[in-house]
């Protein structure tokens, strides 16, 4: 979902096929044995035919940015982060 060139929300269809999930594990460098050991429960569940499912998440922080007339999330974010991704006001400075 886009408003005036700003992405407000997005979503996707989750992997619901065993063969595609196995291909992803292979692409991530897992052997079939490693994938089975770590994620066998998921691969087995997908054998039974999970229905396609997905979702969308709205970025309320971006909507607030637009409503405040700001061009940057840093100006309207309640927990601003520095360039390294640390929110010092919440976690304390190091």
DSSP file (Angstrom, degrees, kcal/mol; ACC not computed):
  #  RESIDUE AA STRUCTURE BP1 BP2  ACC     N-H-->O    O-->H-N    N-H-->O    O-->H-N    TCO  KAPPA ALPHA  PHI   PSI    X-CA   Y-CA   Z-CA
    1    1 A X              0   0    0      0, 0.0     7,-3.2     0, 0.0     8,-1.4   0.000 360.0 360.0 360.0 128.2    0.0    0.0    0.0
    2    2 A X  E     -A    7   0A   0      5,-0.2     2,-0.4     6,-0.2     5,-0.2  -0.958 360.0-170.9-125.2 137.9    1.5    3.3   -1.1
    3    3 A X  E >  S-A    6   0A   0      3,-2.7     3,-2.0    -2,-0.4    63,-0.0  -0.977  77.8 -23.6-128.9 117.4    0.4    6.9   -0.3
    4    4 A X  T 3  S-     0   0    0     -2,-0.4     3,-0.1     1,-0.3    -1,-0.1   0.859 128.7 -47.8  51.0  40.7    2.0    9.8   -2.2
    5    5 A X  T 3  S+     0   0    0      1,-0.2     2,-0.5     0, 0.0    -1,-0.3   0.483 115.3 116.0  82.7   2.6    5.1    7.6   -2.9
    6    6 A X  E <   -A    3   0A   0     -3,-2.0    -3,-2.7    57,-0.0     2,-0.5  -0.910  66.7-127.1-108.3 129.3    5.5    6.4    0.6
    7    7 A X  E     +A    2   0A   0     -2,-0.5    -5,-0.2    -5,-0.2     3,-0.1  -0.609  30.3 173.5 -73.3 120.8    5.1    2.7    1.4
    8    8 A X        -     0   0    0     -7,-3.2    51,-5.6    -2,-0.5     2,-0.3   0.725  63.2  -7.3 -98.1 -27.9    2.6    2.4    4.3
    9    9 A X  E     -B   58   0B   0     -8,-1.4    -1,-0.3    49,-0.3     2,-0.3  -0.992  56.7-176.2-163.9 159.3    2.2   -1.4    4.3
   10   10 A X  E     +B   57   0B   0     47,-1.6    47,-2.6    -2,-0.3     2,-0.3  -0.962   4.5 177.7-154.0 168.7    3.2   -4.6    2.6
   11   11 A X  E     -B   56   0B   0     -2,-0.3     2,-0.3    45,-0.2    45,-0.2  -0.924   8.0-155.1-160.3-177.2    2.6   -8.3    2.7
   12   12 A X  E     -B   55   0B   0     43,-1.2    43,-1.4    -2,-0.3     2,-0.5  -0.984  29.1-101.8-161.2 164.8    3.4  -11.6    1.2
   13   13 A X  E     -B   54   0B   0     -2,-0.3    41,-0.3    41,-0.2     3,-0.1  -0.868  45.2-128.8 -92.5 128.5    2.2  -15.1    0.7
   14   14 A X        -     0   0    0     39,-2.9    39,-0.4    -2,-0.5     2,-0.3  -0.341  31.7 -87.6 -75.6 157.8    4.1  -17.5    3.0
   15   15 A X        +     0   0    0      1,-0.1    -1,-0.1    37,-0.1     3,-0.0  -0.503  51.5 165.3 -65.2 126.3    5.8  -20.6    1.7
   16   16 A X        +     0   0    0     -2,-0.3     2,-0.4    -3,-0.1    34,-0.4   0.198  47.8  83.5-130.4  13.5    3.2  -23.4    1.9
   17   17 A X     >  -     0   0    0      1,-0.1     4,-2.1    32,-0.1     5,-0.2  -0.979  66.8-143.8-122.7 133.7    4.9  -26.0   -0.3
   18   18 A X  H  > S+     0   0    0     28,-0.5     4,-2.6    -2,-0.4     5,-0.2   0.889  99.9  54.7 -60.2 -42.3    7.5  -28.5    1.0
   19   19 A X  H  > S+     0   0    0      1,-0.2     4,-1.8     2,-0.2    -1,-0.2   0.883 109.5  46.6 -63.7 -38.4    9.5  -28.5   -2.2
   20   20 A X  H  > S+     0   0    0      2,-0.2     4,-2.1     1,-0.2    -1,-0.2   0.913 112.3  50.3 -69.3 -41.4    9.9  -24.7   -2.2
   21   21 A X  H  X S+     0   0    0     -4,-2.1     4,-2.3     1,-0.2    -2,-0.2   0.905 110.0  50.6 -63.1 -40.5   10.8  -24.7    1.5
   22   22 A X  H  X S+     0   0    0     -4,-2.6     4,-2.1     1,-0.2    -1,-0.2   0.887 108.7  52.4 -63.7 -38.6   13.4  -27.4    0.8
   23   23 A X  H  X S+     0   0    0     -4,-1.8     4,-2.4     2,-0.2    -1,-0.2   0.886 108.3  51.2 -63.7 -39.4   14.8  -25.3   -2.1
   24   24 A X  H  X S+     0   0    0     -4,-2.1     4,-1.8     2,-0.2    -2,-0.2   0.927 108.7  50.6 -63.8 -44.6   15.1  -22.3    0.2
   25   25 A X  H  <>S+     0   0    0     -4,-2.3     5,-2.5     1,-0.2     4,-0.2   0.906 111.0  49.3 -59.9 -40.8   17.0  -24.4    2.8
   26   26 A X  H ><5S+     0   0    0     -4,-2.1     3,-1.7     1,-0.2    -1,-0.2   0.917 108.9  52.2 -63.3 -43.6   19.4  -25.6    0.0
   27   27 A X  H 3<5S+     0   0    0     -4,-2.4    -1,-0.2     1,-0.3    -2,-0.2   0.810 105.6  56.0 -62.4 -29.6   19.9  -22.0   -1.2
   28   28 A X  T 3<5S-     0   0    0     -4,-1.8    -1,-0.3    -5,-0.2    -2,-0.2   0.488 125.0-104.5 -81.3  -2.7   20.8  -21.1    2.4
   29   29 A X  T < 5S+     0   0    0     -3,-1.7     2,-0.4     1,-0.3    -3,-0.2   0.577  73.3 140.5  93.7   9.7   23.5  -23.7    2.4
   30   30 A X      < -     0   0    0     -5,-2.5    -1,-0.3    -6,-0.2     2,-0.1  -0.690  47.1-132.8 -86.0 137.4   21.8  -26.4    4.5
   31   31 A X     >  -     0   0    0     -2,-0.4     4,-2.7     1,-0.1     5,-0.2  -0.402  30.0-105.3 -75.7 165.6   22.2  -30.0    3.5
   32   32 A X  H  > S+     0   0    0      1,-0.2     4,-2.1     2,-0.2     5,-0.1   0.877 123.7  51.6 -59.0 -37.1   19.0  -32.1    3.4
   33   33 A X  H  > S+     0   0    0      2,-0.2     4,-2.5     1,-0.2    -1,-0.2   0.914 110.2  47.3 -67.6 -43.1   20.1  -33.8    6.7
   34   34 A X  H  > S+     0   0    0      2,-0.2     4,-2.8     1,-0.2     5,-0.3   0.917 112.2  50.3 -63.3 -43.4   20.7  -30.4    8.4
   35   35 A X  H  X S+     0   0    0     -4,-2.7     4,-2.9     1,-0.2    -1,-0.2   0.908 112.0  47.7 -61.8 -41.6   17.3  -29.1    7.2
   36   36 A X  H  X S+     0   0    0     -4,-2.1     4,-1.4    -5,-0.2    -1,-0.2   0.915 113.6  47.4 -65.7 -42.3   15.6  -32.3    8.5
   37   37 A X  H  < S+     0   0    0     -4,-2.5    -2,-0.2     2,-0.2    -1,-0.2   0.912 124.1  30.9 -65.7 -42.6   17.4  -32.1   11.9
   38   38 A X  H  < S+     0   0    0     -4,-2.8    -2,-0.2    -5,-0.2    -3,-0.2   0.820 138.9  17.5 -86.6 -33.2   16.6  -28.4   12.4
   39   39 A X  H >X S+     0   0    0     -4,-2.9     4,-2.3    -5,-0.3     3,-0.6   0.078  79.0 122.7-131.2  23.5   13.3  -28.0   10.6
   40   40 A X  H 3X S+     0   0    0     -4,-1.4     4,-2.7     1,-0.2     5,-0.2   0.852  74.7  59.3 -56.8 -36.4   11.9  -31.5   10.2
   41   41 A X  H 3> S+     0   0    0      1,-0.2     4,-1.9     2,-0.2    -1,-0.2   0.891 109.2  43.8 -60.3 -39.9    8.7  -30.6   12.0
   42   42 A X  H <> S+     0   0    0     -3,-0.6     4,-2.4     2,-0.2    -2,-0.2   0.929 113.1  49.7 -71.7 -46.2    8.0  -27.9    9.4
   43   43 A X  H  X S+     0   0    0     -4,-2.3     4,-0.9     1,-0.2    -2,-0.2   0.897 112.5  48.7 -60.7 -39.9    8.9  -30.0    6.4
   44   44 A X  H >X S+     0   0    0     -4,-2.7     3,-0.7    -5,-0.2     4,-0.6   0.916 110.1  51.0 -65.6 -42.6    6.7  -32.8    7.7
   45   45 A X  H >< S+     0   0    0     -4,-1.9     3,-1.2     1,-0.2    -2,-0.2   0.887 106.3  54.9 -61.8 -38.5    3.8  -30.4    8.3
   46   46 A X  H >< S+     0   0    0     -4,-2.4     3,-1.2     1,-0.3   -28,-0.5   0.728  94.7  69.1 -69.5 -20.8    4.1  -29.0    4.8
   47   47 A X  H << S+     0   0    0     -4,-0.9    -1,-0.3    -3,-0.7    -2,-0.2   0.779  92.8  59.5 -65.0 -25.9    3.7  -32.6    3.4
   48   48 A X  T << S-     0   0    0     -3,-1.2    -1,-0.2    -4,-0.6    -2,-0.2   0.503 123.0-100.6 -84.3  -3.7    0.1  -32.6    4.6
   49   49 A X    <   -     0   0    0     -3,-1.2     2,-0.1    -4,-0.2    -2,-0.1   0.971  34.6-151.6  88.1  69.1   -0.7  -29.6    2.4
   50   50 A X        -     0   0    0    -34,-0.4    -1,-0.1    -4,-0.4     2,-0.1  -0.477  26.8-114.0 -66.5 139.9   -0.8  -26.3    4.3
   51   51 A X        -     0   0    0     -2,-0.1    -1,-0.1     1,-0.1     2,-0.1  -0.410  38.5 -89.8 -72.4 152.5   -3.2  -23.8    2.6
   52   52 A X        +     0   0    0     -2,-0.1     2,-0.3   -39,-0.1    -1,-0.1  -0.405  57.9 174.0 -58.4 135.7   -1.8  -20.7    1.1
   53   53 A X        +     0   0    0    -39,-0.4   -39,-2.9    -3,-0.1     2,-0.3  -0.990   8.4 154.1-146.5 151.8   -1.7  -18.0    3.7
   54   54 A X  E     -B   13   0B   0     -2,-0.3     2,-0.3   -41,-0.3   -41,-0.2  -0.877  16.0-156.1-159.0-171.2   -0.4  -14.5    3.9
   55   55 A X  E     -B   12   0B   0    -43,-1.4   -43,-1.2    -2,-0.3     2,-0.4  -0.984  12.4-129.4-167.7 172.7   -0.8  -11.2    5.6
   56   56 A X  E     -B   11   0B   0     -2,-0.3     2,-0.5   -45,-0.2   -45,-0.2  -0.992  13.2-159.1-135.6 143.0   -0.2   -7.5    5.4
   57   57 A X  E     -B   10   0B   0    -47,-2.6   -47,-1.6    -2,-0.4     2,-0.4  -0.989  12.3-142.8-125.0 128.9    1.4   -5.2    8.0
   58   58 A X  E     -B    9   0B   0     -2,-0.5     2,-1.2   -49,-0.2   -49,-0.3  -0.717  11.4-135.4 -90.5 138.7    0.7   -1.5    8.1
   59   59 A X    >>  +     0   0    0    -51,-5.6     4,-1.7    -2,-0.4     3,-0.8  -0.716  24.9 177.3 -93.1  86.9    3.6    0.9    9.0
   60   60 A X  H 3> S+     0   0    0     -2,-1.2     4,-2.6     1,-0.3     5,-0.2   0.814  78.2  63.2 -61.5 -28.8    1.8    3.2   11.3
   61   61 A X  H 3> S+     0   0    0      1,-0.2     4,-1.9     2,-0.2    -1,-0.3   0.892 104.0  47.1 -62.7 -37.7    5.1    5.0   11.9
   62   62 A X  H <> S+     0   0    0     -3,-0.8     4,-2.1     2,-0.2    -2,-0.2   0.884 110.5  51.8 -70.6 -38.3    5.2    6.0    8.2
   63   63 A X  H  X S+     0   0    0     -4,-1.7     4,-2.7     2,-0.2    -2,-0.2   0.920 110.0  49.2 -63.4 -42.6    1.6    7.2    8.3
   64   64 A X  H  X S+     0   0    0     -4,-2.6     4,-2.1     2,-0.2    -1,-0.2   0.894 107.9  55.1 -62.6 -39.7    2.4    9.3   11.4
   65   65 A X  H  <>S+     0   0    0     -4,-1.9     5,-2.5     2,-0.2     4,-0.4   0.926 110.9  44.7 -57.6 -45.9    5.4   10.7    9.5
   66   66 A X  H ><5S+     0   0    0     -4,-2.1     3,-1.3     1,-0.2    -2,-0.2   0.923 112.2  51.2 -65.6 -44.6    3.1   11.8    6.6
   67   67 A X  H 3<5S+     0   0    0     -4,-2.7    -1,-0.2     1,-0.3    -2,-0.2   0.818 109.9  50.7 -63.7 -30.3    0.5   13.2    8.9
   68   68 A X  T 3<5S-     0   0    0     -4,-2.1    -1,-0.3    -5,-0.2    -2,-0.2   0.521 113.7-120.1 -83.4  -5.6    3.2   15.3   10.7
   69   69 A X  T < 5 +     0   0    0     -3,-1.3    -3,-0.2    -4,-0.4     2,-0.2   0.749  63.5 144.8  74.7  23.5    4.4   16.6    7.4
   70   70 A X      < -     0   0    0     -5,-2.5    -1,-0.2    -6,-0.2    -2,-0.1  -0.578  47.0-152.9 -94.6 158.5    7.9   15.1    7.9
   71   71 A X  S    S+     0   0    0     -2,-0.2     2,-0.4     1,-0.1    -1,-0.1   0.455  79.7  50.7-103.7  -6.1   10.2   13.7    5.2
   72   72 A X  S >> S-     0   0    0     -7,-0.1     3,-1.2     1,-0.1     4,-0.5  -0.991  71.1-136.6-137.0 140.5   12.1   11.3    7.5
   73   73 A X  H >> S+     0   0    0     -2,-0.4     4,-1.8     1,-0.2     3,-1.1   0.811 103.2  69.8 -61.7 -28.8   11.0    8.7   10.0
   74   74 A X  H 34 S+     0   0    0      1,-0.3    -1,-0.2     2,-0.2     6,-0.1   0.798  94.8  54.9 -59.7 -28.4   13.7   10.1   12.3
   75   75 A X  H <4 S+     0   0    0     -3,-1.2    -1,-0.3     1,-0.2    -2,-0.2   0.712 121.5  25.5 -80.0 -20.4   11.7   13.3   12.8
   76   76 A X  H << S+     0   0    0     -3,-1.1     2,-0.3    -4,-0.5    -2,-0.2   0.421  89.8 115.9-123.5  -0.7    8.5   11.5   13.9
   77   77 A X     <  -     0   0    0     -4,-1.8     3,-0.5     1,-0.1   -16,-0.0  -0.529  55.2-148.9 -76.1 133.9    9.7    8.2   15.4
   78   78 A X  S    S+     0   0    0      1,-0.3     2,-0.3    -2,-0.3    -1,-0.1   0.720  97.1  37.8 -74.7 -19.6    9.0    7.8   19.1
   79   79 A X  S    S-     0   0    0     10,-0.0    -1,-0.3    11,-0.0    -3,-0.0  -0.677  86.2-165.0-128.7  77.1   12.2    5.7   19.5
   80   80 A X        -     0   0    0     -3,-0.5     9,-0.4    -2,-0.3     2,-0.3  -0.281   4.9-149.8 -65.7 148.6   14.8    7.2   17.2
   81   81 A X        -     0   0    0      6,-0.2     6,-0.2     7,-0.1    -1,-0.1  -0.862   9.0-126.4-116.5 152.3   17.8    5.2   16.3
   82   82 A X    >   -     0   0    0      4,-2.1     3,-2.1    -2,-0.3    -1,-0.1  -0.188  48.1 -79.5 -83.3-173.3   21.3    6.4   15.5
   83   83 A X  T 3  S+     0   0    0      1,-0.3    -1,-0.1     2,-0.1    -2,-0.0   0.698 131.5  54.2 -63.5 -19.5   23.2    5.4   12.4
   84   84 A X  T 3  S-     0   0    0      2,-0.1    -1,-0.3     0, 0.0     3,-0.1   0.363 120.1-106.0 -96.3   4.7   24.1    2.0   14.0
   85   85 A X  S <  S+     0   0    0     -3,-2.1     2,-0.5     1,-0.3    -2,-0.1   0.653  73.2 139.9  83.2  15.4   20.5    1.1   14.8
   86   86 A X        -     0   0    0      1,-0.0    -4,-2.1     4,-0.0     2,-1.3  -0.824  45.3-151.3 -96.5 126.7   20.7    1.7   18.5
   87   87 A X    >>  -     0   0    0     -2,-0.5     4,-2.4    -6,-0.2     3,-1.7  -0.722  18.3-178.0 -91.8  86.2   17.8    3.5   20.2
   88   88 A X  H 3> S+     0   0    0     -2,-1.3     4,-1.8     1,-0.3    -1,-0.2   0.763  73.8  63.9 -60.9 -27.8   19.8    5.1   23.0
   89   89 A X  H 34 S+     0   0    0     -9,-0.4    -1,-0.3     1,-0.2     4,-0.1   0.769 115.7  30.5 -69.4 -22.0   16.8    6.6   24.7
   90   90 A X  H <4 S+     0   0    0     -3,-1.7    -2,-0.2     2,-0.1    -1,-0.2   0.829 130.5  32.8 -99.5 -43.7   15.5    3.1   25.4
   91   91 A X  H  < S-     0   0    0     -4,-2.4    -3,-0.2     1,-0.1    -2,-0.2   0.596 106.8-120.3 -93.0 -13.4   18.6    1.0   25.8
   92   92 A X     <  -     0   0    0     -4,-1.8    -1,-0.1    -5,-0.4    -3,-0.1   0.137  36.1 -69.2  85.6 152.1   20.9    3.6   27.3
   93   93 A X              0   0    0      1,-0.1    -6,-0.0    -5,-0.1     0, 0.0  -0.430 360.0 360.0 -77.6 153.2   24.1    4.8   25.8
   94   94 A X              0   0    0     -2,-0.1    -1,-0.1     0, 0.0    -2,-0.0   0.396 360.0 360.0-109.4 360.0   27.1    2.5   25.7
